[in-house]
């Protein structure tokens, strides 16, 4: 279920393009369970929707407050920008066949080691110290702020600071051997 989106009739083409782009991002995540059906509910009202009420198509997300992702009672920044984790204390370039920019970022009692590689497409983040927690953030689309975070047994997909898809690896029961019984001959 999604949020109500207010648009005018002339925004129809722009809205269809928006939906197509979002579904393209999500389609890779539904390999095992493809989308077979979608439902849209809508209301038609008379008059024009004022620009300040049109929430999706005209919204500027650049000044949106940084939100956090809660993982094991820890608030982790939802961003791929190292400077938004806290104060950058050290920035080094490491070249061992692949160029990596390593940032050491301090925020309160947490020290983050952020290795940015693949031309800024992948961040390998580790919280140093007793916590010893790490995850990988991978940019999905160059044109927006969408990225996926692989942490623990979860993969979370973020867009504009919000989770829009979450995959979780669950433990499955072991398979039991199926015994085929032969029918007696008559």
Buried (B, 14 or more C-beta within 10 A) or exposed (E): EEEEBBBBEEBEEBBEEBBEBBEEBBEEBEEEEEEEEEEEEEEEEEEEBEEEEBEBBBEEEEEEEEBEBEBEEEEBBBBBEBEEBBEBEEBEEEEEEEEBBBBBBBEEEBBBBBBBBEEEBBBBBBBBEEEEBBBBBBBBEEEBBBBBBBBEEBBBBBBBBEEBBEEEEEEEEEEEEEEEEEEEEE
